[in-house]
């Protein structure tokens, strides 16, 4: 009887444990809604809002709390000087991602393994603007810093009406490089050199009801109801005379404090600090860890509530198949945001480039450490743990019962022998 009571107690305890887990573990379905200005996906532990005017994502725990913003602000082309990572002095062309017309579509589908999956796509065609003062460009540079964060990048250049020498010699300000799709006018009115229709860019945002595998060999796990996967596709239409591309991301929230997890351990960055060295912006190199995912966390008051993770490689589609290329990461703070730059090689034979980050929330914002890791494991695998304990309990109970049937239970024999009515084993 004592074993049976223990079995019942263990089963009830596990039922209560699983009942207390977030709804996402027990199968709450993500829901899609939209307004004229935004699309929204609400899941068990995360609510994500996607702007219709550009790749700007605001996400927060579904139960409320801090709100985190993740904004793709620019696509940058640059000529690398050897480290494979973006530096502002290396820029050749750029595109502001808040400028083009974006097309938004969505799909909600029911699957066998992952339950409901909601996918939102944003797509646009990008023109690339040449940075003033770069080789083959026009005008003089207004310094070594970044081009203007919005507009057409002409705010600090001194245009003289000289011909464009990017790929040929124009006359009278006419761009003569129509062979590579640039086709823009360079008149004396200060218009920048443009590469029209340079890239088709597509952002695919995915939230699943239950855990799903992704990444190399499906070895990474997108946590159902808590994380949003972002797939970025870049399809070139025109050749850009540069060796690398970089995607600029701005991470913002009211707490302003971030934990950056590099190879040397955790470092803290504050977005309200303007970091400079010798009058120039100070760029930090992110040293990849041995993990298959790299991580930066939003850490209000030292408790992490949201995060950005990414795979330190990307895929480049070439004639012979898919190539896996390194992604170099650098970052800086500019007084309003933590700017993160993912850089990768721009191969002239590439027909498509694929980059794969993820954002998410931590259902219970515990301090970093083994306690939170254990809780996250329970949240992600509650039913598996429950099933394992239940099966173990059944097996243990069966083993004890078999001993009793054989009359070999010493515990019960001791009890019975102390009973004055006991007449011995039958």
Secondary structure, DSSP 8 states (H G I E B T S, - for coil): -HHHHHHHHHHHHHHHHHHTS-GGGGT---EEEEETTEEEEE-SSEEEEEETTSSEEEEEETT---EEEEEEEEEEEE---SSSS--GGGEEEEEETTTS--EEEEEEEE-SSS-EEEEEEEEEEEEEEE-TTSTT--S--S-SS---SSTTS-TT---------SSS--STTB---GGGT---B--TTT---EEEEEEEEEEEEEEESS-EEESGGG-EEE-TTTEEEEEEEEEESS--S-SEEEEEEEEE-TT-EEEEEETTEEEEEETT-B-EETTEE--EEE---SSSSEEEEEEETTEEEEEEEE-SEEEEEETTEEEEEE-EEEEEEBSS-EEEEEEEE--TT-SEEEEEEEEEE-SS---SSHHHHHHHHHHHHHHHHHHHHHHHHHHHHHHHHHHHHTT--HHHHHHHHTSTT-----
